[in-house]
C-alpha cells in the first residue's frame, strides 16, 4: 500500500485492489471516497460520509461516529488495518475503541491545542505506525519531540504487511 498526503485532512491509500481517498477537497480518481463530515459534497465516485460498514473491492471499511459531525474510519486494505481520526474532541469510548482493535497504522489530525488528546488517542489505539496530519511546522516539531526522533518528511509512504514494525512504534511524517 502507498499512502500520500494532500492537504490538512486528505489522505490517499493506494492498495493493490482499491484506491481509497479520505476527505478530498475535490473530485479525485479513486475507487472510494470517505468523508468525516456528513455534510461533505457528493461526487460521481462511490462515497460514504457517515457511520456504517462497507466493502469495496475487497477492502473493509467501518465508519465510526465519534461526534455529531465527525466520523472516524477503521479500514483494512492489503491486509493492513488503518484508522483515520480527524478533528477529534475526546478520547474514544470503549465501543469505538473496540472497533479500532488491531490497528496497524493510525492517521490522526494534530492541532497544537489538542496535543495531549492526540497522545491519549495514540495510547488507546496503540498503532504500529503513527502518521500525524498537521498544518504547521510548530505542530510537526511537537510530534517529533514527543517521539524523541528527528524524522524526515517523505512524499509518500509505501508499506506491506510483512514490513510493519513488531515491537516498536514508528512515526511517519508525510509532506
TORTORVEX-731552 format. One record per residue: chain; residue number from 0; x, y, z of N, C-alpha, C, O in turn. Coordinates in steps of 0.001 Angstrom, whole numbers, plus 500000, padded with zeros to 6 digits. Layout:
! residues N
(site "A"; NUM; (X; Y; Z); (X; Y; Z); (X; Y; Z); (X; Y; Z))
...
END
This chain:
! residues 175
(site "A"; 0; (500852; 498826; 500000); (500000; 500000; 500000); (500895; 501234; 500000); (501954; 501264; 500628))
(site "A"; 1; (500435; 502244; 499277); (501146; 503512; 499203); (500237; 504579; 499814); (499072; 504696; 499434))
(site "A"; 2; (500768; 505353; 500759); (499982; 506374; 501457); (500555; 507736; 501116); (501758; 507964; 501246))
(site "A"; 3; (499680; 508650; 500674); (500111; 510012; 500371); (499169; 510998; 501050); (498021; 510681; 501359))
(site "A"; 4; (499689; 512202; 501273); (499007; 513261; 501988); (498808; 514421; 501021); (499754; 514826; 500345))
(site "A"; 5; (497576; 514970; 500943); (497319; 516063; 500008); (497196; 517416; 500677); (497789; 518393; 500221))
(site "A"; 6; (496435; 517482; 501750); (496288; 518729; 502496); (495991; 518380; 503947); (496188; 517235; 504354))
(site "A"; 7; (495529; 519325; 504721); (495366; 519115; 506162); (494631; 517820; 506527); (495023; 517158; 507487))
(site "A"; 8; (493598; 517446; 505804); (492809; 516270; 506175); (492698; 515207; 505089); (491983; 514225; 505292))
(site "A"; 9; (493358; 515348; 503962); (493189; 514412; 502856); (494327; 513403; 502787); (495503; 513762; 502720))
(site "A"; 10; (493945; 512143; 502804); (494902; 511037; 502711); (494448; 510108; 501585); (493258; 509833; 501430))
(site "A"; 11; (495415; 509634; 500806); (495128; 508679; 499743); (495817; 507364; 500093); (497022; 507324; 500343))
(site "A"; 12; (495031; 506292; 500105); (495527; 504941; 500347); (495406; 504180; 499039); (494302; 503864; 498598))
(site "A"; 13; (496526; 503891; 498427); (496531; 503217; 497140); (496994; 501779; 497340); (498187; 501517; 497492))
(site "A"; 14; (496038; 500849; 497339); (496349; 499441; 497539); (496368; 498683; 496232); (496165; 499255; 495161))
(site "A"; 15; (496616; 497378; 496332); (496668; 496536; 495133); (495307; 496427; 494460); (495213; 496422; 493232))
(site "A"; 16; (494242; 496339; 495273); (492925; 496126; 494684); (492009; 497346; 494741); (490975; 497371; 494072))
(site "A"; 17; (492372; 498352; 495527); (491496; 499520; 495655); (492293; 500765; 496016); (493339; 500694; 496662))
(site "A"; 18; (491767; 501913; 495578); (492312; 503207; 495966); (491220; 503932; 496746); (490111; 504134; 496249))
(site "A"; 19; (491555; 504321; 497979); (490606; 504998; 498853); (491178; 506365; 499195); (492337; 506478; 499592))
(site "A"; 20; (490359; 507408; 499038); (490768; 508757; 499397); (489826; 509252; 500486); (488605; 509159; 500367))
(site "A"; 21; (490426; 509782; 501554); (489638; 510272; 502685); (489684; 511795; 502711); (490759; 512395; 502694))
(site "A"; 22; (488521; 512403; 502753); (488322; 513855; 502817); (488965; 514632; 501670); (489688; 515596; 501920))
(site "A"; 23; (488719; 514234; 500413); (489266; 515028; 499304); (488555; 516377; 499203); (487362; 516492; 499485))
(site "A"; 24; (489317; 517392; 498796); (488744; 518735; 498644); (487977; 518868; 497330); (487175; 519786; 497161))
(site "A"; 25; (488232; 517935; 496394); (487535; 517956; 495109); (487479; 516528; 494576); (488058; 515616; 495166))
(site "A"; 26; (486791; 516343; 493477); (486704; 515020; 492851); (488103; 514547; 492487); (488880; 515290; 491887))
(site "A"; 27; (488420; 513319; 492848); (489712; 512713; 492536); (489472; 511310; 492002); (488407; 510729; 492210))
(site "A"; 28; (490465; 510775; 491317); (490341; 509418; 490793); (490586; 508430; 491932); (491673; 508384; 492508))
(site "A"; 29; (489561; 507643; 492247); (489639; 506663; 493325); (488494; 505675; 493173); (487533; 505925; 492445))
(site "A"; 30; (488609; 504549; 493870); (487524; 503574; 493885); (486483; 503937; 494940); (485308; 503591; 494818))
(site "A"; 31; (486937; 504645; 495982); (486047; 505006; 497086); (486523; 506302; 497724); (487719; 506505; 497934))
(site "A"; 32; (485567; 507179; 498031); (485849; 508407; 498778); (485161; 508296; 500133); (483997; 507903; 500215))
(site "A"; 33; (485882; 508642; 501192); (485320; 508652; 502540); (485401; 510073; 503078); (486381; 510781; 502848))
(site "A"; 34; (484357; 510482; 503797); (484317; 511823; 504370); (484011; 511746; 505853); (483157; 510969; 506280))
(site "A"; 35; (484714; 512557; 506642); (484498; 512603; 508090); (483230; 513361; 508450); (482579; 513055; 509450))
(site "A"; 36; (482882; 514346; 507641); (481749; 515206; 507929); (480535; 514780; 507104); (480647; 514619; 505889))
(site "A"; 37; (479375; 514595; 507745); (478179; 514167; 506996); (477685; 515200; 505989); (476905; 514862; 505099))
(site "A"; 38; (478117; 516434; 506108); (477707; 517498; 505184); (478658; 517623; 503997); (478606; 518618; 503274))
(site "A"; 39; (479515; 516647; 503786); (480505; 516704; 502707); (479830; 516657; 501347); (478732; 516121; 501202))
(site "A"; 40; (480507; 517231; 500342); (479940; 517216; 498987); (479885; 515798; 498432); (480670; 514935; 498827))
(site "A"; 41; (478972; 515572; 497535); (478866; 514272; 496871); (479463; 514377; 495478); (479220; 515344; 494755))
(site "A"; 42; (480240; 513379; 495114); (480886; 513345; 493810); (480399; 512111; 493050); (479644; 511299; 493586))
(site "A"; 43; (480830; 511982; 491822); (480454; 510842; 490991); (481013; 509529; 491538); (480373; 508483; 491431))
(site "A"; 44; (482195; 509590; 492117); (482842; 508402; 492674); (482038; 507898; 493864); (481484; 508690; 494627))
(site "A"; 45; (481977; 506578; 494021); (481296; 505987; 495162); (481853; 506595; 496439); (483067; 506621; 496637))
(site "A"; 46; (480969; 507087; 497312); (481449; 507735; 498524); (480522; 507451; 499703); (479337; 507161; 499542))
(site "A"; 47; (481113; 507548; 500897); (480381; 507399; 502150); (480788; 508553; 503052); (481945; 508974; 503050))
(site "A"; 48; (479838; 509062; 503821); (480146; 510182; 504696); (479544; 510018; 506080); (479132; 510997; 506702))
(site "A"; 49; (479492; 508792; 506560); (478951; 508589; 507892); (479189; 507182; 508393); (479811; 506360; 507721))
(site "A"; 50; (478681; 506921; 509585); (478875; 505618; 510206); (478261; 504490; 509381); (477277; 504681; 508667))
(site "A"; 51; (478864; 503318; 509498); (478363; 502135; 508817); (479514; 501245; 508384); (480680; 501634; 508434))
(site "A"; 52; (479156; 500038; 507957); (480155; 499096; 507474); (479986; 498934; 505975); (478877; 498751; 505475))
(site "A"; 53; (481114; 499005; 505261); (481102; 498955; 503812); (482210; 498033; 503327); (483219; 497844; 504006))
(site "A"; 54; (482011; 497457; 502135); (483071; 496689; 501495); (483171; 497157; 500050); (482173; 497201; 499331))
(site "A"; 55; (484373; 497503; 499636); (484617; 497953; 498272); (485861; 497260; 497753); (486953; 497453; 498288))
(site "A"; 56; (485703; 496451; 496711); (486818; 495758; 496064); (487705; 495010; 497065); (488931; 495045; 496959))
(site "A"; 57; (487090; 494346; 498019); (487836; 493554; 498995); (488370; 494341; 500172); (488980; 493760; 501070))
(site "A"; 58; (488160; 495638; 500193); (488593; 496467; 501321); (487405; 496685; 502253); (486343; 497136; 501825))
(site "A"; 59; (487597; 496360; 503524); (486543; 496529; 504517); (486678; 497904; 505161); (487780; 498320; 505519))
(site "A"; 60; (485549; 498614; 505309); (485538; 499953; 505893); (484470; 499996; 506980); (483338; 499561; 506770))
(site "A"; 61; (484843; 500527; 508142); (483907; 500702; 509250); (483920; 502175; 509633); (484906; 502671; 510179))
(site "A"; 62; (482829; 502871; 509348); (482696; 504273; 509749); (482180; 504323; 511170); (481124; 503768; 511472))
(site "A"; 63; (482920; 504985; 512045); (482602; 505026; 513470); (482268; 506464; 513865); (483100; 507360; 513726))
(site "A"; 64; (481047; 506679; 514356); (480666; 508025; 514786); (481462; 508398; 516026); (481426; 507689; 517031))
(site "A"; 65; (482191; 509527; 515953); (482983; 509998; 517090); (482540; 511395; 517536); (483168; 512008; 518400))
(site "A"; 66; (481477; 511877; 516951); (480912; 513182; 517287); (479720; 513415; 516394); (479533; 512685; 515420))
(site "A"; 67; (478903; 514416; 516695); (477705; 514643; 515886); (478008; 514941; 514423); (477205; 514608; 513550))
(site "A"; 68; (479140; 515555; 514140); (479516; 515871; 512765); (480886; 515313; 512422); (481643; 515934; 511676))
(site "A"; 69; (481211; 514135; 512968); (482539; 513575; 512745); (482492; 512052; 512720); (481974; 511418; 513639))
(site "A"; 70; (483033; 511485; 511669); (483140; 510038; 511524); (484609; 509672; 511405); (485336; 510238; 510587))
(site "A"; 71; (485042; 508724; 512223); (486388; 508151; 512106); (486239; 506890; 511275); (485148; 506326; 511194))
(site "A"; 72; (487317; 506445; 510660); (487249; 505247; 509836); (488285; 504226; 510272); (489438; 504555; 510553))
(site "A"; 73; (487845; 502996; 510320); (488701; 501844; 510545); (488568; 501018; 509275); (487470; 500583; 508926))
(site "A"; 74; (489681; 500799; 508583); (489565; 500077; 507325); (490731; 499120; 507130); (491814; 499299; 507686))
(site "A"; 75; (490476; 498110; 506331); (491511; 497128; 506011); (491705; 497144; 504507); (490772; 496915; 503737))
(site "A"; 76; (492945; 497421; 504104); (493313; 497441; 502701); (494665; 496746; 502586); (495593; 497081; 503323))
(site "A"; 77; (494791; 495786; 501677); (496010; 494983; 501526); (496401; 494307; 502841); (497586; 494202; 503158))
(site "A"; 78; (495410; 493850; 503602); (495614; 493178; 504898); (496235; 494079; 505957); (496710; 493578; 506976))
(site "A"; 79; (496245; 495386; 505748); (496761; 496339; 506719); (495573; 497103; 507301); (494758; 497660; 506566))
(site "A"; 80; (495489; 497122; 508636); (494388; 497787; 509332); (494781; 499241; 509598); (495753; 499518; 510300))
(site "A"; 81; (494005; 500165; 509022); (494278; 501596; 509117); (493143; 502276; 509867); (491970; 502002; 509611))
(site "A"; 82; (493495; 503170; 510801); (492496; 504004; 511475); (492737; 505444; 511057); (493874; 505916; 511043))
(site "A"; 83; (491660; 506137; 510717); (491728; 507548; 510333); (490876; 508335; 511324); (489661; 508153; 511388))
(site "A"; 84; (491520; 509208; 512093); (490817; 510028; 513076); (491170; 511488; 512829); (492335; 511876; 512919))
(site "A"; 85; (490170; 512289; 512519); (490410; 513709; 512265); (489507; 514553; 513153); (488363; 514192; 513433))
(site "A"; 86; (490045; 515673; 513583); (489270; 516651; 514349); (488592; 516052; 515581); (487422; 516321; 515854))
(site "A"; 87; (489333; 515250; 516305); (488789; 514606; 517494); (488638; 515614; 518631); (489472; 516501; 518811))
(site "A"; 88; (487550; 515457; 519396); (487300; 516319; 520549); (487439; 515584; 521874); (487492; 516209; 522933))
(site "A"; 89; (487497; 514251; 521814); (487609; 513465; 523047); (488255; 512120; 522737); (488434; 511743; 521579))
(site "A"; 90; (488599; 511410; 523808); (489144; 510075; 523638); (488048; 509158; 523101); (486869; 509513; 523107))
(site "A"; 91; (488447; 507986; 522643); (487490; 507005; 522135); (486779; 506322; 523299); (487378; 506070; 524344))
(site "A"; 92; (485497; 506025; 523106); (484755; 505242; 524092); (485176; 503784; 523949); (485873; 503430; 522998))
(site "A"; 93; (484762; 502942; 524880); (485111; 501517; 524806); (484595; 500881; 523521); (485300; 500084; 522902))
(site "A"; 94; (483361; 501226; 523108); (482789; 500679; 521876); (483577; 501149; 520650); (483882; 500353; 519762))
(site "A"; 95; (483901; 502428; 520606); (484678; 502967; 519483); (486060; 502320; 519436); (486556; 501963; 518367))
(site "A"; 96; (486668; 502175; 520597); (487999; 501581; 520682); (487980; 500117; 520229); (488912; 499654; 519572))
(site "A"; 97; (486928; 499405; 520581); (486792; 498007; 520156); (486764; 497906; 518632); (487298; 496953; 518066))
(site "A"; 98; (486154; 498866; 517975); (486072; 498864; 516517); (487394; 499258; 515870); (487566; 499084; 514663))
(site "A"; 99; (488332; 499787; 516657); (489662; 500152; 516179); (490708; 499108; 516601); (491907; 499326; 516423))
(site "A"; 100; (490264; 497999; 517148); (491175; 496987; 517677); (492096; 496430; 516587); (491648; 496107; 515487))
(site "A"; 101; (493372; 496324; 516907); (494332; 495730; 515988); (494837; 496655; 514903); (495271; 496188; 513850))
(site "A"; 102; (494790; 497962; 515137); (495214; 498936; 514129); (496716; 498841; 513895); (497510; 498830; 514835))
(site "A"; 103; (497086; 498774; 512620); (498499; 498791; 512242); (498987; 500226; 512039); (500069; 500591; 512499))
(site "A"; 104; (498182; 501035; 511348); (498557; 502413; 511028); (497439; 503334; 511489); (496272; 503133; 511150))
(site "A"; 105; (497812; 504352; 512268); (496837; 505344; 512718); (497202; 506683; 512092); (498316; 507182; 512251))
(site "A"; 106; (496241; 507249; 511380); (496399; 508559; 510767); (495524; 509500; 511585); (494321; 509275; 511720))
(site "A"; 107; (496127; 510555; 512130); (495379; 511424; 513036); (495743; 512881; 512783); (496907; 513218; 512567))
(site "A"; 108; (494711; 513752; 512813); (494990; 515180; 512669); (495521; 515701; 513996); (495096; 515269; 515068))
(site "A"; 109; (496450; 516632; 513904); (497109; 517158; 515091); (496932; 518664; 515142); (497414; 519377; 514262))
(site "A"; 110; (496253; 519145; 516151); (496130; 520577; 516387); (496951; 520902; 517618); (496968; 520128; 518576))
(site "A"; 111; (497626; 522028; 517606); (498522; 522368; 518705); (497796; 522420; 520044); (498387; 522120; 521081))
(site "A"; 112; (496532; 522794; 520030); (495807; 522876; 521295); (495261; 521518; 521743); (494634; 521423; 522798))
(site "A"; 113; (495492; 520477; 520960); (494990; 519151; 521319); (496099; 518109; 521398); (495832; 516913; 521281))
(site "A"; 114; (497326; 518544; 521594); (498450; 517611; 521626); (498270; 516538; 522697); (498572; 515369; 522456))
(site "A"; 115; (497786; 516916; 523863); (497578; 515941; 524946); (496527; 514900; 524543); (496694; 513711; 524813))
(site "A"; 116; (495454; 515345; 523903); (494409; 514426; 523440); (494964; 513451; 522407); (494668; 512257; 522456))
(site "A"; 117; (495760; 513950; 521483); (496345; 513083; 520462); (497199; 512007; 521121); (497137; 510840; 520733))
(site "A"; 118; (497998; 512393; 522118); (498825; 511406; 522828); (497967; 510352; 523511); (498324; 509175; 523523))
(site "A"; 119; (496841; 510763; 524077); (495932; 509802; 524715); (495325; 508856; 523686); (495194; 507660; 523943))
(site "A"; 120; (494952; 509386; 522519); (494393; 508547; 521456); (495414; 507517; 520975); (495078; 506351; 520768))
(site "A"; 121; (496663; 507954; 520799); (497722; 507025; 520391); (497890; 505950; 521460); (498067; 504776; 521134))
(site "A"; 122; (497837; 506338; 522731); (497933; 505371; 523828); (496773; 504393; 523848); (496960; 503225; 524189))
(site "A"; 123; (495579; 504847; 523490); (494411; 503972; 523439); (494515; 502971; 522291); (494317; 501772; 522488))
(site "A"; 124; (494823; 503458; 521112); (494792; 502632; 519900); (496049; 501768; 519773); (495977; 500639; 519286))
(site "A"; 125; (497198; 502291; 520210); (498480; 501588; 520147); (498820; 501088; 518741); (499028; 499892; 518536))
(site "A"; 126; (498876; 502005; 517780); (499212; 501593; 516407); (500699; 501266; 516282); (501517; 501707; 517089))
(site "A"; 127; (501026; 500488; 515263); (502434; 500207; 514977); (503090; 501411; 514316); (504266; 501699; 514541))
(site "A"; 128; (502305; 502113; 513490); (502804; 503285; 512769); (501832; 504439; 513012); (500618; 504272; 512901))
(site "A"; 129; (502377; 505603; 513344); (501581; 506806; 513519); (501921; 507771; 512394); (503087; 508088; 512158))
(site "A"; 130; (500871; 508237; 511696); (501038; 509256; 510664); (500210; 510466; 511088); (498988; 510467; 510940))
(site "A"; 131; (500879; 511506; 511621); (500139; 512708; 512006); (499898; 513610; 510803); (500743; 513717; 509913))
(site "A"; 132; (498746; 514251; 510786); (498445; 515251; 509755); (498478; 516598; 510458); (497772; 516796; 511447))
(site "A"; 133; (499281; 517518; 509966); (499392; 518799; 510632); (499520; 519906; 509611); (499880; 519676; 508457))
(site "A"; 134; (499217; 521119; 510060); (499255; 522242; 509125); (500366; 523231; 509434); (500507; 524227; 508725))
(site "A"; 135; (501166; 522985; 510479); (502231; 523939; 510783); (503508; 523226; 511221); (503476; 522092; 511699))
(site "A"; 136; (504616; 523912; 511048); (505911; 523379; 511472); (505970; 523235; 512987); (506641; 522336; 513494))
(site "A"; 137; (505274; 524112; 513719); (505254; 524030; 515181); (504627; 522717; 515632); (505130; 522064; 516546))
(site "A"; 138; (503522; 522330; 514985); (502868; 521067; 515317); (503790; 519899; 515009); (503887; 518959; 515797))
(site "A"; 139; (504470; 519954; 513865); (505410; 518910; 513481); (506520; 518790; 514527); (506902; 517684; 514907))
(site "A"; 140; (507030; 519920; 514984); (508079; 519918; 515999); (507625; 519265; 517289); (508392; 518529; 517910))
(site "A"; 141; (506388; 519521; 517706); (505856; 518918; 518937); (505772; 517398; 518820); (506107; 516676; 519759))
(site "A"; 142; (505326; 516925; 517670); (505216; 515474; 517478); (506600; 514831; 517471); (506807; 513800; 518112))
(site "A"; 143; (507539; 515425; 516759); (508900; 514878; 516727); (509501; 514857; 518129); (510152; 513885; 518514))
(site "A"; 144; (509285; 515920; 518888); (509811; 515989; 520253); (509182; 514919; 521131); (509861; 514308; 521957))
(site "A"; 145; (507898; 514695; 520955); (507190; 513676; 521743); (507789; 512289; 521512); (507891; 511481; 522435))
(site "A"; 146; (508178; 512030; 520272); (508745; 510724; 519936); (510261; 510688; 520078); (510881; 509634; 519931))
(site "A"; 147; (510858; 511853; 520368); (512306; 511909; 520549); (513082; 511550; 519301); (514213; 511070; 519372))
(site "A"; 148; (512468; 511787; 518164); (513111; 511442; 516900); (513020; 512616; 515935); (512029; 513346; 515909))
(site "A"; 149; (514063; 512781; 515151); (514015; 513776; 514094); (513716; 513027; 512793); (514628; 512631; 512067))
(site "A"; 150; (512450; 512846; 512520); (512003; 512089; 511370); (511893; 513011; 510165); (511308; 514091; 510247))
(site "A"; 151; (512445; 512586; 509075); (512382; 513373; 507858); (511059; 513104; 507125); (510638; 511956; 506985))
(site "A"; 152; (510422; 514164; 506667); (509156; 514035; 505947); (509391; 513426; 504572); (510396; 513711; 503921))
(site "A"; 153; (508456; 512583; 504134); (508536; 511927; 502832); (507288; 512247; 502021); (506232; 512541; 502583))
(site "A"; 154; (507413; 512189; 500691); (506280; 512463; 499792); (505195; 511396; 499918); (504003; 511705; 499916))
(site "A"; 155; (505619; 510139; 500026); (504671; 509039; 500172); (505317; 507953; 501017); (506539; 507885; 501151))
(site "A"; 156; (504476; 507114; 501578); (504962; 506033; 502425); (504431; 504722; 501862); (503221; 504501; 501809))
(site "A"; 157; (505336; 503865; 501448); (504971; 502572; 500883); (505218; 501516; 501949); (506302; 501454; 502529))
(site "A"; 158; (504209; 500681; 502209); (504340; 499671; 503257); (503583; 498406; 502865); (502533; 498462; 502224))
(site "A"; 159; (504135; 497277; 503260); (503484; 495975; 503101); (503299; 495385; 504492); (504030; 495743; 505414))
(site "A"; 160; (502351; 494505; 504653); (502055; 493898; 505951); (503317; 493318; 506589); (503532; 493468; 507791))
(site "A"; 161; (504149; 492657; 505786); (505354; 492000; 506311); (506393; 493002; 506805); (507294; 492629; 507557))
(site "A"; 162; (506283; 494283; 506393); (507262; 495299; 506772); (506857; 496123; 507991); (507607; 496999; 508421))
(site "A"; 163; (505677; 495850; 508554); (505226; 496616; 509710); (506118; 496324; 510919); (506520; 495179; 511124))
(site "A"; 164; (506435; 497355; 511731); (507250; 497120; 512921); (506519; 496197; 513897); (505290; 496209; 513976))
(site "A"; 165; (507285; 495404; 514633); (506681; 494436; 515546); (506681; 494936; 516989); (505629; 494965; 517628))
(site "A"; 166; (507831; 495324; 517507); (507942; 495682; 518919); (508091; 497177; 519178); (508247; 497595; 520325))
(site "A"; 167; (508046; 497966; 518141); (508224; 499406; 518305); (507104; 500145; 517581); (506379; 499577; 516764))
(site "A"; 168; (506989; 501412; 517904); (506034; 502271; 517213); (506826; 503214; 516340); (507765; 503859; 516807))
(site "A"; 169; (506458; 503299; 515083); (507180; 504112; 514109); (506392; 505375; 513798); (505168; 505341; 513676))
(site "A"; 170; (507097; 506476; 513672); (506497; 507747; 513302); (506822; 508019; 511835); (507983; 507956; 511430))
(site "A"; 171; (505795; 508319; 511040); (505981; 508649; 509631); (505376; 510030; 509397); (504217; 510277; 509731))
(site "A"; 172; (506165; 510913; 508827); (505702; 512267; 508513); (505581; 512375; 506991); (506551; 512170; 506261))
(site "A"; 173; (504374; 512702; 506530); (504149; 512910; 505107); (504106; 514402; 504816); (503568; 515183; 505600))
(site "A"; 174; (504685; 514792; 503669); (504622; 516213; 503306); (503750; 516403; 502096); (503572; 517530; 501634))
END
